[in-house]
């Protein structure tokens, strides 16, 4: 079994991580009427990181520092599952709480996969987690990837619960306008993110995505294309 497959098995069986993800949704959905920050969101973000890593394989930081492409994928997948567990405490500065709660989990899993050598990957996992909101400067491509992967989970499915219980703000209206997000090979840049929206409210989500791309220093590698079905309008960055 390869390292990424081992990690997926560890995540699948980890009760502590599962409880923290569920508690994050208790706080975000039930208390604050926000969108999903639990297991489904974590899985989608983890999958997004793998797509982005495969398209940005020659841009990754870890392989340039004596590690491997698969090590980058392990770091990204693990960070994706840890990045929002701090929401179980509170939303404000939740990325800091995610580091506090996530460090022992990450350390335990990395040791299971790599032995004590896995601790060398711990700092980047933490960088990815603490940097995903764009409040702290990041220095690795992997950290930029997690921020973008997080922003790509913006379709109406994620906003469905708060919308159904009556929350109405720009975040919910804009997310409800997004039908589909695709991460594919780009023509001008290595990555193209295609967004299909029902109306112009979805532009707010696209702007958030573009902010994360710029923050993560991926502007030279990622292009965004969105299609507004209401106006039959397509635009590329």
Buried (B, 14 or more C-beta within 10 A) or exposed (E): EEBBEBBBEBBEEBEEBBEBBEBBBBBBBEEBBBBBBBBBBBBBBBBBBBBBBEBBEEBBBBBEEEBEBBBBBBBBBBBBBBBBBBBBBEBEEBBBBBBEBBBEBBBBBBBEBBEEEBEBBBEBBBBBBBBBBBEEEBEBBBBBBBBBBBBBBBBBBBBBBBBEEEBEEEBBBBBBBBBEBEBEEBEEBBBBBBBBBBBEBBBBBBEBBBEBBBBBBBBEBBBBBBBBEEEEEEEEB
